[in-house]
Every structure is written in C-alpha cells, then in structure tokens.
Amino acid sequence: KKYGIPGDRYALFAMIRGDASDGLPGIKGIGEKGASEIANNFASLNEVIDAVANGDSKLKDAHRRKISESIEYANIMEKLVMCATNVRMPSFQSHISKFQPNKELIDNLISKYGLQTSMARMKDALGY
C-alpha cells in the first residue's frame, strides 16, 4: 500500500529502486516513483528486461535507457533476490529447545565475513 504496488511485486520494486538495508544498489537514476510505475506494469525483472529489448511502450524511454545502462545488474538481480522454490528440505524436528548462543563464534563470523547487518538482526533475535 505504501508504494502503490501489488504486494507480490515488492521484490521487483526493491531491485529497481534499491534497498540499502539488503545491499541492493538498484538501477541508477530510477527512484521510488519510477520503480513503482515499472512494478505496476511488469511482474518480473525478466519482463522488464524483455520490455527494454523490445521497446515496450509501457516503459518510459528514460527508464529503458537507465535499465540498459545497468543491464548486467538487472540480469542477475532476480536470481539473487528471489527465494529459491526448488530446494529439497530434509525432514526435521520443529521443536526448538533453549540454548545459549556461542558468542565467540558469532563474533568471529561477523568479523571474518563482514556480516554486521544480518548478524545484528540474529543477535537481537537471540537476545545477545
């Protein structure tokens, strides 16, 4: 509702506009308004890329140009951002027992892999 787009197109909107909290730079020169417009006209980034290639009139010339300039980004973002739906999951027990997080291990992972933002969220969830 906030961006005036269908909920199932928020990922497309974020890929185009960018989302610093998720490390998405977005398409340079296309902001919230342009990303909303594109997300209302197309269902996926692949559709947007096809529209660029085919000169689709639902895509403004300025947006087409900016997407063309960022085509390498556009070509990989959908695969990186969208959730995998074809991964087989092993069976598991859904009961989670209380445990004490290994704070040293967590801090080492943060330092080694530069995972400050996502690990900060995990630490908050664990009450650490």
C-alpha positions in Angstrom: 0.0 0.0 0.0 2.8 2.4 0.9 4.3 2.3 -2.6 1.0 1.7 -4.5 2.1 -1.6 -5.9 0.8 -5.2 -5.6 2.5 -6.9 -2.6 3.9 -9.7 -4.7 5.9 -7.2 -6.7 7.8 -5.6 -3.8 10.9 -7.6 -4.6 10.8 -6.2 -8.2 10.3 -2.7 -6.8 13.2 -3.1 -4.4 15.5 -4.4 -7.1 14.8 -1.4 -9.3 14.7 1.3 -6.6 17.4 -0.3 -4.5 17.3 -1.2 -0.8 20.4 -0.3 1.2 19.4 -2.5 4.1 19.5 -5.5 1.8 22.6 -4.4 -0.1 20.7 -3.7 -3.3 22.1 -0.7 -5.2 19.1 -0.5 -7.6 19.0 0.9 -11.1 21.0 4.2 -11.1 18.6 7.1 -11.7 15.3 5.3 -11.0 13.8 6.1 -7.7 10.7 5.2 -5.8 8.2 6.8 -8.2 9.8 5.2 -11.3 10.2 1.8 -9.6 6.5 1.9 -8.6 5.4 2.7 -12.1 7.5 -0.2 -13.5 6.3 -2.6 -10.8 2.7 -1.8 -11.7 3.3 -2.6 -15.4 5.5 -5.7 -15.2 5.5 -8.8 -13.0 9.2 -9.6 -13.0 12.6 -8.2 -13.8 12.8 -10.6 -16.8 9.7 -9.0 -18.2 11.3 -5.5 -17.7 14.4 -6.6 -19.5 12.3 -8.0 -22.3 10.5 -4.7 -22.5 13.8 -2.9 -22.7 14.9 -5.1 -25.6 11.5 -4.9 -27.4 10.8 -1.2 -26.9 7.6 -1.8 -25.0 5.6 1.4 -24.7 4.7 0.6 -21.1 8.3 1.5 -20.2 9.3 5.2 -20.4 12.3 6.0 -22.7 14.3 7.3 -19.7 13.7 4.1 -17.7 14.6 2.0 -20.7 17.9 3.9 -21.1 18.7 3.6 -17.4 17.9 -0.1 -17.3 20.0 -0.6 -20.4 22.9 1.1 -18.7 22.6 -1.2 -15.7 21.8 -4.4 -17.7 24.5 -6.5 -16.0 22.9 -5.7 -12.6 19.4 -6.3 -14.0 20.4 -9.7 -15.5 21.5 -11.2 -12.1 19.3 -9.5 -9.5 16.2 -11.6 -9.8 18.2 -14.8 -9.3 20.0 -13.3 -6.3 16.9 -11.7 -4.6 14.1 -14.1 -5.2 13.6 -17.0 -2.9 14.5 -20.4 -4.2 11.4 -22.6 -4.6 13.1 -25.8 -5.8 15.3 -26.7 -2.9 14.6 -30.0 -1.2 14.4 -29.7 2.5 15.3 -32.6 4.8 12.8 -33.6 7.5 13.5 -32.0 10.8 12.0 -31.6 14.3 10.2 -28.3 14.6 10.6 -28.1 18.3 13.4 -25.7 19.2 15.0 -26.1 22.6 16.5 -23.2 24.5 20.2 -22.9 24.1 23.0 -20.4 24.7 24.5 -18.9 21.6 28.2 -19.3 21.1 29.0 -15.6 21.3 32.7 -16.1 20.4 31.7 -18.0 17.2 29.1 -15.4 16.3 31.6 -12.5 16.8 34.2 -14.4 14.7 31.7 -14.9 11.8 30.8 -11.2 11.9 34.4 -10.2 11.7 35.5 -12.8 9.2 32.7 -12.4 6.7 31.6 -8.7 7.3 28.0 -9.7 8.2 27.3 -6.9 10.6 23.8 -6.0 9.5 22.3 -9.5 9.2 24.1 -10.9 12.2 23.0 -7.9 14.3 19.4 -9.0 13.5 20.2 -12.5 14.5 21.9 -11.3 17.7 18.8 -9.3 18.5 16.6 -12.4 17.9 18.7 -14.5 20.2 18.7 -11.8 22.9 22.5 -11.5 22.7 
